[in-house]
Amino acid sequence: MNIQFPSGSGIQGFVYWLLSQIMGWGWVSYAFAIVFFTLFIKLILSPLDFANRFLTRRTQIRQQALASEVADLQRTYGNDPMAFARARQALFQKNGVGGLGSSLIALASVIITLVVFFQVMGALNNISNYNIRTQYQELQGVYEEYIEGKDAANLTEAQTAELTDLLNEKYQATKVNAGWIKNIWQPDSPMAKPIKSVDDYNNSQPKDFRLTTDEQKAEYNTIFNYIHTEKQNNGYFVLAIISAVTIFLSLKVNAIMAKRNAPQKPAEKKAEPIITYSLRDAKQQGAAEEKPIVDPAQMSKIMMWTMPLIYVYFATMQTSAFAIYMIASSLISTILSVGFAFLIDFILRRTKQPEIKKDFDATVINPHAKYFKGGRK
């Protein structure tokens, strides 16, 4: 498979290099090369992701162990939300429950993930545009070599048939498809054609490689008129649908794992839940109810339905190659999140720090049985 990679530096340069190394294996198609590439990227970023999840989980356990003390503070400072917040923060600090470290790691994880996402998107687009230009230049070379010394506007029937065969042969040798997708450099969409129009071609290319004169544009159209793809659709929204389903499942699994990681404390006297945005006692005393600035549960529901739409947008507007990357990224992230959750519980159960192990044992009751058969009793 004749895949060309542009030169570059930074993250995009690393993307070019890594994909070229995977393609160098010889037996890997470009679509599968993207899957392997995504796996490598996820593995590289996994230590930061694991650290974020581990610190968050440990903080949740320690906070849950202090639930009864927080409930006492709620009753004490029910009419004064600011005093309650200060007292709760002092309680957490006294017991070594600090959220700054985990917050910084979480912020770093989000920033790096977004940077990598958009850098990979840009790199895959650059690879697509570079290969589209390379393909046209090769077809242009075949065309100009054949018509040299001939009247291009008055070719005989035999010459037209011969030129058609030569151009289609070169096109088949330079095109990159993936299953039902006829051109991986274009979106998997019935609204996209395997070959770009001359205007779309110019919009995808750097200024120095655009076709600016009428003669150049006419030659482009003439060459691709010999390639009979004008009535073909490049795809059928399959990757868009799969990307929406995979990101929805990924968010759903994360929601389940978050619910699993918020156990109730096993005590005869049930502890009050930690309330961060509503004071029950204040409400009972007639005080104005404090509204949440951001409700995490509601935000999670919003993300679960908006993210699939965003992924559909990217999958239909970007190349099929990038849609494959998004699908692979969602699937790998889902597998890693489940694996990390069980690994973190395994580590915390066997931790050598007595206070963490005590908190874990005191707050976790049968964490697997609710979602999986055969869970611990």
C-alpha positions in Angstrom: 0.0 0.0 0.0 1.5 3.3 -1.1 1.0 5.6 1.9 3.0 8.8 1.9 3.8 10.8 5.1 4.7 14.5 5.2 7.5 15.8 7.3 6.8 17.5 10.6 7.8 18.1 14.2 6.3 18.0 17.6 3.3 15.8 18.3 2.3 15.7 14.6 5.8 14.7 13.6 5.6 11.9 16.1 2.2 10.8 14.6 3.8 10.6 11.1 6.8 8.7 12.4 4.8 6.2 14.4 2.3 5.5 11.7 5.1 5.1 9.1 6.8 2.6 11.5 3.6 0.5 11.8 3.0 0.6 8.1 6.6 -0.6 7.7 5.5 -4.0 9.2 4.2 -4.7 5.7 1.0 -6.7 6.5 -0.9 -3.9 8.2 -3.5 -1.9 6.3 -3.8 1.9 7.0 -7.0 1.4 8.9 -5.5 -1.2 11.2 -2.3 0.9 11.5 -4.5 3.7 13.0 -5.9 1.2 15.5 -2.4 0.1 16.5 -1.3 3.7 16.7 -4.3 4.5 18.9 -3.4 1.7 21.2 0.2 2.9 21.5 -1.0 6.5 22.3 -3.4 5.2 25.0 -0.6 3.1 26.6 1.7 6.1 26.6 -0.9 8.3 28.4 -2.2 5.5 30.7 0.2 6.2 33.6 -1.3 9.7 34.0 -4.8 8.4 33.6 -4.2 5.7 36.2 -2.7 8.2 38.6 -5.7 10.5 38.2 -8.2 7.6 38.8 -6.1 6.2 41.7 -5.9 9.5 43.6 -9.6 10.3 43.0 -10.6 6.9 44.2 -8.5 7.2 47.3 -9.9 10.6 48.1 -13.4 9.2 47.7 -12.7 6.5 50.2 -11.3 8.8 52.7 -14.1 11.3 52.3 -16.7 8.5 52.7 -15.0 7.4 55.9 -15.6 10.9 57.3 -19.3 10.9 56.3 -20.6 10.9 59.8 -18.4 13.7 60.9 -19.5 15.8 57.9 -23.1 15.1 58.8 -22.4 16.4 62.3 -21.0 19.6 60.8 -24.1 20.0 58.6 -26.3 19.9 61.7 -24.0 22.4 63.4 -23.7 24.9 60.6 -27.0 24.2 58.8 -27.8 27.9 58.5 -24.3 29.0 57.4 -23.1 27.4 54.2 -19.8 29.2 54.2 -19.0 28.2 57.8 -20.0 24.6 56.9 -17.6 24.6 53.9 -14.7 26.0 56.0 -15.3 23.4 58.8 -15.6 20.6 56.3 -12.3 21.7 54.6 -10.6 21.8 58.0 -11.9 18.3 58.8 -10.5 17.0 55.5 -7.1 18.7 56.0 -6.9 17.3 59.6 -7.4 13.8 58.3 -5.1 14.1 55.3 -7.9 14.3 52.7 -6.4 16.8 50.2 -7.9 17.2 46.8 -5.3 19.6 45.3 -3.0 16.9 44.0 -5.7 14.9 42.4 -7.3 18.0 41.0 -4.0 19.1 39.3 -3.5 15.6 37.9 -7.1 15.5 36.6 -6.6 18.9 35.0 -3.3 17.9 33.4 -5.0 14.7 32.1 -7.8 16.6 30.5 -5.5 19.2 28.9 -3.1 16.6 27.5 -6.0 14.5 26.2 -7.5 17.4 24.4 -4.1 18.5 23.0 -3.4 15.0 21.7 -7.0 14.7 20.3 -6.7 17.8 18.2 -3.0 17.2 17.2 -3.9 13.7 16.0 -6.9 15.1 14.1 -4.6 17.7 12.4 -1.9 15.1 11.7 -4.4 12.6 10.1 -5.9 15.5 8.0 -2.4 16.5 6.9 -1.7 12.9 5.9 -4.9 12.7 3.9 -4.3 16.0 2.1 -0.7 15.0 1.4 -1.8 11.7 -0.2 -4.6 13.3 -2.1 -2.1 15.8 -3.6 0.5 13.0 -4.3 -2.2 10.9 -6.0 -3.2 13.8 -8.3 0.4 14.5 -9.2 1.0 10.9 -10.2 -2.2 10.9 -12.3 -1.2 14.2 -13.8 2.2 12.8 -14.7 0.5 9.8 -16.5 -1.9 12.2 -18.4 0.7 14.7 -19.5 3.1 12.0 -20.6 0.5 10.3 -22.7 -0.9 13.5 -24.4 2.6 14.9 -25.2 2.7 15.5 -28.9 -1.0 14.7 -29.3 -4.1 16.9 -29.6 -5.7 16.3 -26.2 -9.0 17.7 -27.4 -9.3 15.4 -30.3 -8.1 12.0 -29.2 -9.2 9.0 -31.2 -11.5 6.5 -29.7 -8.6 4.0 -29.3 -6.4 6.7 -27.7 -9.2 7.7 -25.3 -9.7 4.0 -24.3 -5.9 3.6 -23.8 -5.6 6.8 -21.7 -8.7 5.7 -19.6 -7.0 2.4 -18.9 -3.7 4.0 -17.9 -5.3 6.6 -15.6 -7.6 4.0 -14.0 -4.7 1.7 -13.4 -2.7 4.4 -11.7 -5.8 5.5 -9.7 -6.3 1.9 -8.4 -2.6 1.7 -7.5 -2.7 5.0 -5.5 -6.2 4.9 -3.9 -6.6 3.7 -0.3 -9.9 2.2 0.6 -11.2 0.4 3.8 -14.0 -2.1 3.4 -17.1 -0.2 2.1 -15.2 3.1 2.2 -13.9 3.8 -1.2 -11.4 6.6 -0.2 -10.1 6.7 3.4 -9.0 10.3 2.9 -12.7 11.3 2.6 -15.5 11.0 5.2 -17.6 7.9 5.4 -20.7 9.7 4.1 -23.1 9.4 1.2 -22.7 13.1 0.8 -19.0 12.7 0.1 -17.5 11.5 -3.2 -14.4 9.4 -3.5 -12.7 12.2 -5.5 -12.7 15.8 -4.3 -14.0 18.6 -6.5 -11.4 21.0 -7.7 -12.6 23.6 -5.2 -12.5 21.1 -2.3 -9.1 20.0 -3.5 -7.8 23.6 -3.3 -9.3 24.2 0.1 -7.4 21.1 1.4 -4.0 22.1 0.0 -1.4 24.6 1.1 -1.3 27.8 -1.0 1.7 26.8 -3.0 0.0 23.6 -4.3 -3.4 25.0 -5.2 -4.7 25.0 -8.8 -5.2 28.7 -9.4 -5.5 29.1 -13.2 -8.4 28.0 -15.4 -6.1 25.7 -17.3 -5.0 23.9 -14.1 -8.6 23.5 -12.9 -9.6 22.3 -16.4 -6.8 19.7 -16.4 -7.8 18.5 -12.9 -11.4 17.9 -14.1 -10.3 16.3 -17.3 -8.1 13.8 -15.6 -10.7 12.8 -13.1 -13.4 12.6 -15.8 -11.5 9.5 -16.9 -12.0 8.0 -13.5 -15.6 7.0 -13.4 -16.5 7.6 -9.7 -18.7 10.6 -10.0 -21.9 8.6 -9.3 -20.3 6.7 -6.3 -20.8 7.6 -2.6 -17.7 7.3 -0.4 -19.6 5.7 2.4 -22.9 5.3 4.3 -22.4 7.0 7.8 -21.4 3.6 9.2 -18.3 5.0 11.1 -20.4 7.9 12.4 -23.0 5.6 13.9 -20.3 3.3 15.3 -18.4 6.3 16.8 -21.6 7.5 18.5 -22.3 4.1 19.9 -18.8 3.5 21.2 -18.5 6.9 23.0 -22.0 6.4 24.5 -20.9 3.0 25.8 -17.7 4.5 27.1 -19.5 7.2 29.1 -22.1 4.7 30.3 -19.4 2.4 31.6 -17.7 5.3 33.3 -21.0 6.3 35.0 -21.5 2.7 36.3 -17.9 2.6 37.6 -18.4 6.0 39.3 -21.6 4.8 40.9 -19.8 1.6 42.0 -17.0 3.8 43.5 -19.5 5.7 45.7 -20.5 3.0 48.3 -22.6 3.6 51.4 -20.9 3.3 54.8 -21.9 0.1 56.6 -23.0 1.4 60.0 -25.9 0.7 62.2 -26.6 4.4 62.3 -26.6 5.4 58.7 -24.4 8.4 58.0 -25.7 11.4 56.3 -24.6 11.7 52.7 -22.1 14.3 51.8 -24.0 17.3 50.5 -22.0 19.8 48.5 -24.7 22.0 47.1 -27.9 21.7 49.3 -28.2 21.9 53.1 -31.1 19.8 54.4 -31.1 21.3 57.9 -31.2 24.8 56.5 -34.1 23.8 54.3 -36.0 22.3 57.3 -35.5 25.6 59.2 -37.0 27.6 56.3 -33.7 29.0 55.0 -33.4 29.5 51.3 -32.3 26.4 49.5 -28.8 26.7 48.0 -28.8 25.7 44.3 -25.9 23.8 42.7 -23.7 25.7 40.4 -22.9 22.4 38.6 -24.8 19.2 39.3 -22.3 16.4 38.5 -25.1 13.8 37.9 -26.9 16.1 35.6 -23.7 17.0 33.8 -23.0 13.3 33.3 -26.4 12.8 31.7 -25.9 15.8 29.4 -22.5 14.5 28.3 -23.9 11.1 27.7 -26.2 12.4 25.0 -24.2 15.4 23.6 -20.9 13.6 23.2 -22.3 11.1 20.7 -23.6 14.0 18.6 -20.3 15.7 18.7 -18.6 12.4 17.6 -21.1 12.1 14.7 -20.2 15.6 13.6 -16.5 14.9 13.6 -17.0 11.5 11.9 -19.0 13.1 9.1 -16.9 16.2 8.6 -13.4 14.7 9.1 -11.7 11.9 7.2 -12.6 8.2 7.6 -9.1 7.7 9.0 -9.9 10.1 11.9 -13.3 8.4 12.5 -11.5 5.1 12.9 -9.1 6.8 15.4 -12.1 8.0 17.4 -13.8 4.6 17.5 -10.5 2.8 18.5 -9.9 5.5 21.2 -13.3 5.0 22.7 -13.1 1.2 22.8 -9.6 1.2 24.3 -10.5 3.9 26.9 -13.5 1.8 28.0 -11.4 -1.3 28.4 -8.7 0.6 30.3 -11.2 2.3 32.6 -12.7 -1.0 33.7 -9.3 -2.6 34.1 -8.0 0.4 36.1 -11.0 0.3 38.4 -10.4 -3.3 39.4 -6.7 -2.8 39.7 -7.1 0.2 42.0 -9.4 -1.7 44.3 -6.9 -4.6 44.3 -4.1 -2.2 45.3 -6.1 -0.4 48.0 -7.2 -3.7 49.6 -3.6 -4.7 49.9 -2.2 -1.3 50.8 0.5 -1.1 53.5 -0.9 2.2 54.8 -3.2 1.1 57.7 -5.4 4.2 57.5 -6.2 3.7 53.8 -6.9 0.0 54.2 -9.1 0.7 57.2 -11.1 3.3 55.3 -11.4 1.0 52.3 -12.6 -1.9 54.3 -15.0 0.3 56.2 -16.6 1.9 53.2 -16.7 -0.8 50.5 -19.4 -3.4 50.7 -19.6 -6.0 48.0 -18.5 -3.6 45.3 -18.9 -6.1 42.4 -22.0 -8.0 43.3 -24.4 -5.4 42.1 -23.1 -5.3 38.6 -21.4 -8.7 38.2 -22.5 -12.2 39.1 -20.3 -13.9 41.7 -19.1 -10.7 43.3 -17.5 -10.7 46.8 -19.9 -11.2 49.7 
